Amino acid sequence: MHHLIVRKHPPGNSRVGAHILYNRNMDSKQTRLDQIKSDILDNNICPDLAETATNLVMGDGNTDADIVFIGEAPGKNEDEQGLPFVGAAGRFLNEMLASIDLDRQDIFITNIVKYRPPNNRDPLPDEKKAFWPYLLRQLEVIEPKIIVTLGRHSMEYFLPDAKISLVHGQPKRIPVKLHDGTTTNWVILPLYHPAAALYNGGMRETLLDDFQRVPEILSKIA
């Protein structure tokens, strides 16, 4: 299988040395991501959501990935298992990944809100605002080349004036202010949420078509 991910191996004098350094880099990234989780718990972010949720769902996948997918919030299955996108929408996401020769081990996936809202309601503006700094920190650690937003809830924080019906499948390079006050440029690719395609054949085709653009976009950045 040909993978699109260009992993960020540090320089080394040998394959063994590079492999060891790479593993240390991965371990360091995981340690930093674990600290973000601890900070969310210590700071009691969204206590009302925490009270009704089973798990804090931070994310899953390759911490050195070139592509990060961001959804809106965990659903019932995600809350129970503590992993993002494990229900029907997740299975469709896996299908789309396979269509471009990727799998879940090649990418990282998370949500803007890390607790399941009661009855799977939409996350509230204050909830998204509360979790936003922690999402930024996750992205700073992983350093993806492309950030793929799934649905309008995650898109609107990166592209606040955009309508997903008009911009889906179109990459946008935007300046983002990081939590330390510095500014960087990220490439955002807004897509519809996979759940929108479960009962809508037309939306399914739109998502699959948009997904096919990922390799081309990544090749232009790399």
Buried (B, 14 or more C-beta within 10 A) or exposed (E): EEEBBBEBEEEEEEEEEBEEBBEEBBEEBEEBBEEBBEEBEEEEBBEEBBEEBBBBBBBBBBBBBBBBBBBBBBBEBBBBBBBBBBBBBBEBBBBBBEEBEBEBEBBBBBBBBBBBBEEEEBBBEEBBBBBBBBBBBBBBBBBBBBBBBBBBBBBBBBBEEBEBEEBBBBBBEEEBEBEEEEEEEBBBBBBBBBBBBBEEEEBBEBBBEBBEBBBEBBEEEE
